[in-house]
């Protein structure tokens, strides 16, 4: 089984969502990518369909936008 990918920017909304997602699906089932620390991953997130963070990309390629912390455009700046 492939892992889900959780993209975030480190804001309080993102950190709270990260903790909840990890508790729900387990840390072994998720890859966490902090786009502020890993800006080279922004393009990959956009290609996956991420429009805002926090967002979870499922193994099937579905993008679940969770709450709203920042748009992907804001993360680029």
Steps between C-alpha positions, in 0.01 A plus 500: 500500500627846413510770760286811506691827477415786737617842381513794737671833560561486874224738610290417808208378283738267313667364814165429662377321187827303481454368853139401431583327170791306654273390786233388251706308246828433680846642439605188309236575235589860428785707363504852643644780288550849645505721192667787685796274579482320164408758234627264231188289572255780410496407131430134584216608731351721228522217243314279747221761515577674828350852498539582868654356813448300707414235243511123491564314174372145523674201340226506234590861411206673664581836659327577829532867587470525877383823659700792357843610609644660186462486124776330307578843348563641849735212576707582190583848631 
